[in-house]
Every structure is written in C-alpha cells, then in structure tokens.
Amino acid sequence: MENKRWFAVVVLVTICVTYYAENMLKAAASALSPVLIKELDINKGTMGLLITAFFIIYGIMQIPAGLLTDKFGPRKTILGFTALTLVGIFLFWVSFRFEMLVIAQIIMGIGCSVFYINFVAIISQWFPIERRATAIGILSAASGLGNFTAYMGFPIADSMFGGWRNLYLLVALILLINYGMNFVILKNDPNGNHVEKKSNGNLIKNLCEVLRDRRIYPFIVGYLLLSFGWVLNSWMTLFLMETKGLTYIEGGLITSLGSIAGIPGCIAMGVISDRLKKRRLPLIVFSCLYTLFLATFIFSSGGLPVFFYATLSFSINFCASMWVLFFSMVPEVLPISKASIGLGLVNGFGTIGYSLITPFYGGLVDSTGGYFYSNMIIITISIIMTATMILFTKETYGGVNKTN
C-alpha cells in the first residue's frame, strides 16, 4: 500500500510536467501578441484568430478525447497525442507566415486536447477521495507555472536574447524528455490493468446519457462563463500598455504574476475543499471575490504603481483557480464509466467559449477604439457566473449524488 502511495506521487509528477508544457504552449500566442502584431502586420482581431486557432480545436476535441479515453485508456491516448504536439511545436518554430502559424496552432491544439481529462482520469484511479481534489489542484497548478513561463519568458527572450523562437525549442525538449517519462511510468490504475476496449455503440450511448443528465448542466454553464473571463489574460499585456501606460516588460510581468497565481491558487482550492469536505462553498466564495477583484482591476486609473496592478492580477487569477473544483465535482456526480465524457463536455464548452470570445474581444477593441465595452461584457458575464454558482450548484463531496 505504501509503495502504491509513493508511486502515485511519481505519476502525478510526470503528468504535471506534461501539463506545464501544454499550458506554456496555450499561453504562447497571447504572450507574443505585441510582437506578432508587429511582425505579421496584423490587427488585434486577426491576432485574436491566431490565439483562437489553438483553443477552438482544443475545445471541439474534448468530446472525442473523452471517447478516446474510454476506448483506449489514458496512457495510450497521452503518448500518441504528445507526438502530434511535438510536430506542431516544430512547425510554429519554423513558420514566419500567419497561415502557417495558424496551422501549427491547430496541430498543437489537437495534440494537447486530450491531456487534462486523461490526467484527471488517472488521478481518480490513483488517489482516494480525501486526497483527490488536492492532487487535481497540484496538477492544475502546473498550468500557472506554464503560463508564467510564457508571459514572462517570451518578453524576456524577445527583448534580451534577440528573439523568441528558441524558447519553443526548449518546450519541445521538455516534452520530448517527458514523453520518455510517461512511457516508462504511466499506468492507467494502480493494478496496471489494460483498458477494456468498448464498442462505438456503447461510447455513443454513454455520451447521450451524459447529455441527458441534468446534474452536469451547472458545471458546463459555470465553467463556460468562467472561461469568458480568461480572455482578459490574453489581452492583459496590451490592455496595460495602451490604457495604463506601462511597458511591454511591465505588462508581461503583471500578466505573468497573475498566471503564476494559479500555482498556489489551484493547490489551495483543492486543499481547502478537501479539508472542509465541501466543494460548493469555496466555489461560491471565490467566485464572489473573483468578480470583485476583476471589476477593481478594470476600473482602476492609469499611473498607479506596478505593484498595485500586479496585486490585483494575482488576486483575480488566484480566485479564478476555483475552476479545478469543477473537475473534482464532475467525477463525483457521474459514474466512472461516464466521468471522462462529462469532463470532456465541461472542458470542451469552456474552451470553445473562450475561443469565440477572444477574437470578439479584440475585434470590439478595434471597432470601438478602446477597451470599455469589451471589459463591461466581461464584468457582466462574471456577475452572471457568480449567480449561477449560488443558485444552481449543489454539494457533491464524496459522490453523494452519484448513481450507477
């Protein structure tokens, strides 16, 4: 038993490395937006499309990703799609045209799309209920580190080391080494069982049953609305440069500090939830705080110290780390045979929502000549999200609502 517990930690470490690399790739185009707008001679709306190219296909792939997990198991799915991700990284590194960068984003979006829900599926098998949210929180914290590396690393690489492209090679190297780690270490469960392949008919039946299950709807809607707020992170550096008078390095620092807030934030959400033995209460409390900090950040005046904006950015993203609770709650509501499909639906709708609003936000800034209307939409959505958490989510700790 003790050996299995320590091996579970080793499994968690290797999938955290993969998730770190994924989130660095996710954030890369956003972090590079001031540079790529100049290099490619494009406007903000077009830049939004480049960012979206990764996320829209990532979101669309969530349901197929859940089906692949059910059919082939997490290990085989992760290894196969890691190889595809490496192809996309190389293409982005060698491309200098907008169209080729979009293709590279799409390939990386497909490659990365299967990782998170498979990681959650593995954690659900390796960790008991009293430590599961904490483990998911630690995994999710790797996203903050990946985002921080992108938002801080690319401005530094471009400003001080003559270009940003070699940083992509570093990600490829990390992912290549991690491929070997996953090949040796990953097992679908502590017993090392092979996944029983399911027929396509059973997979479609499970998908239809999950779609008919109303218990998952609050998680889909809540995560979708929360994902709309993440668009501000994509545009935060430019927003700070154009409305607060900050430099690219200062804006990148503030954005990256917000991103790194996800590290303590995701861990804290899991630990708090496990200690309280509640999911709903921390979800509601941090949703309210998120909306408050977001509005304060947007409406703050220019010319304030960098520390002020950085503190608010950190606070916003710390509270936004409540998203990890959705991925603890869904497997507690759905039986294990349908949990990966449910996770795919939640992640898919949220990612597609983010993908659609990112170019819309940038296009609205272009058409109105400012950020006011775009940011008012984000604040309104965050208020609706908080109301959804309060009115429609129910407690799920321990799988109290689960039925087979």
N, C-alpha and C positions, 0 to 999 in steps of 0.2 A: 504493500500500500504506500509506504514512504517513498519507494523508488518511483512509483507512478506519479506521485505528487510532484517530485522534483523534475521528472521528465515532462510533466505538464507545463512547468515553468520554462523549460528549454523550448518546447513547442511554441509557447507564447512569444518568446524572444525572437525566434526565426520568422514568425509571421509579422511581428512588429517591424522588422527590417523591411519586409516586402511592402508593408503599408506605408512606411516612411517614404520609400521611393515613389510609390503611387501618388502620394499627396504632394511631393515635390513636383512631379510632372503635371498634376492637376493645376497647381498654382503658377506654373512657369509662365504661361502666356499672359496671365494677369500681371505678374511681377514685371514682365518685359513690355507691357503695353506702351509706356512712354518711349521706349527705344524702338519698338517695332512700328509704331505710328510714324516715326520719322524715317526709319529705314525703308519701309514699304510705301511711304507717302499715302497713307490711308486716313480716314476719319474715325471718330470714336465708334460710330455704328458698325463700320466694317471690322474694326478691331474686336468689337463685341461678337461678331460672327466667328472670328478665329478662335476666341475663347470658347464659344458655344459649340464649335465643331467637336471638341473633346467630350463635352458634357451631354450633348443631345444623344449621341450614340451610346454613351455610357448609361444614360437613363433608359433608353429603349432596350438595351441588352439585359436589364435587370431581371425581367421575367424569364428570358432564355437562360440566364445564368442560374436562376433558381431551379429550372428544369434540368440543366446540365448537372447540377449538384446532386439532385435526386437520382439521376440516371448513372453517373459515373463516379460520384463521390468527390469530396473536396480536393484530395491530393492530386488526382489526375487532372482535374479542371485547372487548378492553380498552376501546375507545371506547364501545361500546354499553352495557357494564355500568357504566362511570363515570357515565353519565347516570342510570341507575337508582339508584346510590348517592346522588347528589345529591337525588333525591326522598326517600329515606329520612332523610337528614340534616335536611331541612326539616320532615318530619313529626315527628321526635323533638324538634326545637326548639319546635314549636307545641303539643305534647301535654302534658297535665297528668294524664292517667289512665293507670293501669297497663296496661290493654288496648291503648291506642293506642301507648304506648311499646314494647310487645311487637311490634306490627305494624311499627313503624318499625325495630326491631332486625332483624326478619326481612327487610325490604326491603334494609337495608344489608348484611346477611349474604349475601344473594343477589348484590348488586352487587359486593361485594368478593371474592367467592369465586373469581373467575377470574383475579385479578391475579397472584398469586405464581407459579403454574405457567406462565403465559404469559411472565412476566418471565424465568424460568429457561430457557424455550424460546428466547427472544430472545437471551439471553446465550450459550447453547450454540451459536448460529449466528454471533455476532459476536466471540467470544473464543476463542483457541486453548486447547488442553488445559492448557498450562503456566501460563495466567493465569485459567482458568475458575473454579476454586474461590475465588480471590481476588476476582474480580468478583462471584460469588454472595455471598461474605462481606460485601463492601461494600454490596450491595443489602440483605442481611439486617440489616445494621447500622442501616438506616433504621427497622427495627421498634423497636429500642431507643430511638431518638430520639422516635418517635411515642408509645411507651409512657410515656417520661419526661414528655413534654408533657402527657399525660393525667393521670398520677398526681400531678404537681406543679402543673400548670396549673389543674385543676378545684378542688382545695382552696383555692388562692390566689384564684381568681376568686370562689368562693363566700364566702370569709372576708373578703376585702378590697375586692372590687368589686361587692358587692351581688347576686351571682347567677352561675350557671354557664352559662346558656343562650347568651349571646353568643359563648362560645368555640366553640360548634357552628357559628355563622355564620362564624367565622374558618376553620374546616375547610372549609366549603362554598366559601369564596372561594379558598382554596388549591387545592382540587380543580378548581374551575372554570377557573382560570388554567392549571393543569396539563393540563386537557383540551385546551386550545389548543396547548400544547407537544407533547403526544402526537400530536395531529392533524397537526402540521407535521413532526415529527421522526421518529416511529416508522416503521421498516421491518422486515419480517419477517426479512430477512437482508441481508448486505452488497450483494448484487446486486439488491435490490429486487424479488425475484421475487414474483409473485402465488401464493397458495396454491392448489394443485390440489384442487378440491372432491372429497371422497371419498363414496362411497355409504354409506348407513346400514349396509348389509350388511358392508362392509369394516371399518367402525368397530366393529361388534359382534364381528366375527371377531377384530380386534386386542385388544379387551377380554378376550375369552375366552382368547386366547393368553397375555396378560399374567397373568391369574389362574392359569393352569396352570404358569407359570414359577416354580419354587421358589426361584430366586435372589433374588426380591424379598421373600420372606417375612420374613427377618431385619430388613429395613428397615421393613416395615409394623409388625412387633411392637415393634421397638426404639423407633420414633418414637411409637407408641401409648403405650408405658409411660412414655416421657419426658414426653409431653403430660399425663399424670395429675399429674405433679409441678408443673405450671404452675398448678394450682388454688390453690396456696399464695399465689401472687402476687395472685390475685383477692381473697383474703381477708386478705392480709398486714396491711393498714392496720387493719382491725378486730381482727385477732389481736393486734397490738402494743398497741392501745388497751386491749383487755379483759384481756390476760394480762401485759403488761409495764408498764402504767400510763402509756403515752405519750399525747400529744395527737393530734388529727386532723392537724395540720400536721406534727408529728414523724413520725407513722406514714406520712403521704403522702411525706415527704422520703425516708425509708428505702426505701419501696417504689419510688419514682421512681429512686433511685440504683441499686437492683437492676435496674430496667428499662434505665437508660442503660448499664449494664454490657454490654448486648448490642451496643453500638456497637463498642467495642474488641474485645469477645469474638468477634463474628461475623467481623470483619476478621482477627483473629489466627488463628482456626481455618482460614480459607482460606489465609492466608499460610504458616502452619506446615505445613499439609497439602501445599501446592504445593512448598515448599522441601524437605520430607522426601521428596516424591514417594510419600507414603503417605496413605491415608485411615483405615485400621483402627487404627493405633497411637494417633493423637491421639484417636480416638473412645473407645478403651478407657481411656486415661489420664484424660481429662477426665470420663468417666463415673464413675470411682472417686472423683475429687476432689469431684464434684458431690454424691455420696451422703454423703461425709464432712462437707462444709460444711452440707448440709441438716440432718443429724442434730444437729450442734452448734448450729445456729440454733434449732431446735425445742426442744431440751432446755436451752437457756441460761436462767438465772434472771432474774427481773424486777429492775428497779432498776439495771441496768448502764448505762454511758454510751451515748448515742445513737450515738456513733461505732462502738462495738462491734457493735451490730445492723446498722448501715449497711455496715460492712466485710463482715460475713457475707452480707448480702443481695446486695452487689455480687459477692462471690466465687461464690455459688450461681448467679447469672444469667450470670456470665462463663463458668463451666464448662458451663452449660446451652446456651450458644451452639454447642455441638457439633452441634446439630440441623441446621446448614447443611450439614454433611458428607453427610447423607442425600441432600440434593438435588444434590450433586455426584456421588454414587455411583450413584444410580439411572440417569441417562443414560449412565453408563459400563458398566452391566450390560445395559441394554436397547438394541436398535437404535433409531435416531432415529424410525422410524415408530410406535414403541410407547412412547417415553420419556415423552411428555406424559400418556398414560394411566397409566403407572406412577407418575409424580409425583402425579397426582390421587388414586390409591389410597392412597399413603403419607400425603399431606396430609389426605385425607378421613377415614381411620380415626383418625388422631391428633386431628383436630379434633372428631370425633364423640365420641371417648373423653373429651376434655376437657369437652365439653358435658354428658355424662352424669354425670361425677363432680362437677362444680361444684355443682349443687343438692343432690346426695347429701351432699357435704361439709358444706354449710350446714345441711341438714336434720338431719344427725347431731349437729352442734354444738347445734342447738335441742333435740333429744330427750335428749341426754346432759348438757346444761348446761355443756359445756366442749369443749376442742379436743383432748384427749388421744387419743381413739380415732380421730378423723379424721386426725390427724397420724401416728399409728402406721401407718395404712393407706398413707399417702404414703411413709413411710420404707421400708416393706416392698416396695412397688412399685419404688422406686428401686434396692433391692438386687437384685430380680429383673431389672430393666433392665440393670444392670451385668453380671450373669451372662450375659444374652443377648448383650451386646456381645462378651464374652470368648469364649463358646462357639460362637457361630453366625455372626458376621460374617466375611467374607473380604475380602482386599485387592482393590480394583477399579481402582486408579490406572492411567490410560491405556487403560481399556476392555479390560483383558486377558481378561475373561470374556465379552466381547460376541460374540454370534453374530447373523447376519442371518436 
